[in-house]
Amino acid sequence: MLYSILKRFLDIIGSLLGLLIITPFTPFIALAIKLDSRGPVFVKLPRVSKGKTIMVYKFRSMIANAQLAKEHLKEQNERKDGPFFKIKKDPRVTRVGRFLRKLKLDEFPQLFNVLTGKLSLVGPRPHEPEEVLNYPFEYRHLTLAKAGATGLSQVSGASNLPFLKELELDNYYINRRSLWMDLKIIFKTILILLTDPNGI
């Protein structure tokens, strides 16, 4: 009970600080996105957290209606070990989007989800509804936890991790989570963002 209270306090303080940091840059990011391609500045993407589908906010880094083009790119998917979809040079990603993704700036609007309690700063990686349908039975419980803007799997290799290894790390976190572990993961996330954003 105490951990839940302290964790929520950490989420509120951390998300507010993060939003304060990104706010001065938001008009410039928004202008760059709009000048580069048609479409909204922000996108809402379906993800699973606490057993429900929520809409996660991000700066748009892809062309408008990118999801519709996904079907035509299935043969180019480089992930063969699970339900994830990844193309190293995804043609749907815009020029500005590549820059935002490289510095992980596209992820910052998720802090609004953290502030409202839909996500936590630290937790299992939030996946798409169709992806969690492919979780092995022994990992289905991960979908019932509050997903995190960062987490043990994110700071341990992110999208380069094999599918089952990512689930294994998220399961390890769920079984051993503590405020100290959360703080270590947050510190490691900040360190990676400052030195090698591609490491998340």
N, C-alpha and C positions, 0 to 999 in steps of 0.2 A: 504493500500500500504506500509506504514512504517512497519507495523507488518510483512508483507511478507519478506521485506528486512532484518529486524532484525532476523527473524526466520531462514532465509537461512544462515545468518552470524553465528548464533548459531549452526546450523547444521554442517557447515564447521569446525568451531573451535572445537566443541565437538567431531566430528568424527575423526579429526586429533589427538586429545589428546588420545582418546580411542585406536586408531590404534597404536600410539606410545607406549602405555602401554602394549598392547598385543604382539607387534612385537618381543620383546626379548624372549618370551615364545613360539612363534610359531614353531620354529624348534623342540622343545621338545614335543609339542602337536602333531606335524606331525609325529614324530618318533613313539610315543606311538600308534597313530592310525594305522600306517602301520604295526607295530609289532603285534598288537592285531587282525587284520582281514584284509582280502583282500578288495581292493577298493581304491578309491581316498581319498585324505586328505580332500578336500573340496567338497561340493555338491551344486548344484543349484536347488532350489525348486521354483515351480511356485506359485506366490502370486498375489493378485489384489491390485493395487495402482493407483489412478487417473484414474479409469475406464479401465485400461489396465492390462494385465497379464505381470508381470515382473519376472525375475529370481533372487531370493534372495540367497545370499551366506551364508553358515554355515560350520563349521567343521563337518565332517561326524561322526555321533554318532550311526548310525545303520549299519546293514549288507548291502553289496552292493545289489542294486535292491530291497530295502525294500518295495517299493511301490507295487511291484508285489505280495508280500506276504500278503498285506493288505486284499485282497479279501477273503483269507482263514481264516482270523481272525475276520471277521465281527461279528460273534456270540459272541465274547468275548468283544466287545465294551461296555465300562462302561458308555458312554454318551448316554442317552436315551431321552434327552430334545431338541435335535437339530441335525444338520448335522455333528457335530464334532466327531472325532474318538480318543478315549483314552483308553489305557489299562495300569493299574498301573505298572504291571511288563511285559511290552511289550517284547516278546521274540526276536524281531528284534533289540533291542538296545544292543550294544556290551558292554563289561566290561569297556573299556575306555570311551565309550559313556555315560554310567551311571555317571561316574565321571565328565565328561564335562558338562552334563546336570545338575547335582547337583549344580555345581558352576556357571552355565550359561555361561561357557566358549565357548560352541558351537555357541552361538549367536553373538559373537564379530565380525566375518567377515561381518555381516550385516552393520557394520559401513562404509564399502566400498560402499554399496548401498546408504547410507546417503550422503557420500562425493560426489558421482556422481549425486545426486539429484533424485534418483529413490524412495528413502524413506526419511522420516524426522526423526529427533531424537524422536519427540513426534507426535503422531497421532493415528488414529483408528488402531486397531490390523489388520495386514495383514493376510488375509485368502486365502485358496486355491480357485481356480475358481469354483469348484463344490460345495464348501461350500456357497459361496455368492449367488449362484442360489437359495438357500433356505431362503434368507433374506425375512422377511415380507415386503410388499410393502412400508410401512412407513419408512423403514430403508434402502431402496435401494440406497438412495443418499450417504450413507456412502462409497460406493465403488468408488465414484467420487473424494473423498478427497485423499490427499497423505497419505499413511499409515505410521505408525511410528514404529521405533525399540522398543520404549516403549510407554506407553500411560496411560490414566486414568483407562481403564479396566485392563491393565496389573498390575498396582500397587494396584488394589482394589480386587485382588483375582485370577487373571489370569485364568487358565484353570479350576479352581474350581467354577467359576461363572456359573450360569445358562445361557443358550444361549441368551435368551431375555434380561437378566440383562446386559450382556456384550455389546449388541447392544445399550441398553439404556444409558450406561455410555459413549460409544463412541459418541452417538448422543449429549449427554450433553456437551462433550468436543467441538464438532464441532460448536455448537451454542454459546458457551461462551469462546472460546479459546482466549488466550492473551499471551503475552510474560511472564507475571508473572505466569500464570498457567503452562506454559511450564517449567519454571525454577523450580517450586514447584514439578512437576512430575519427572523431571530429578533428583532433590535432593532426592526425595523419592525413586527413582529407585536405586540410588547409596547406600542409607542407607539400603535398603532391600538386595542388593547384598552383602554388607559387614556383615550383621547380619543374614539374612535368605534367601538365594537365591531361595529356594523352594517357597517363597512367591510371586514370579513373574511368 
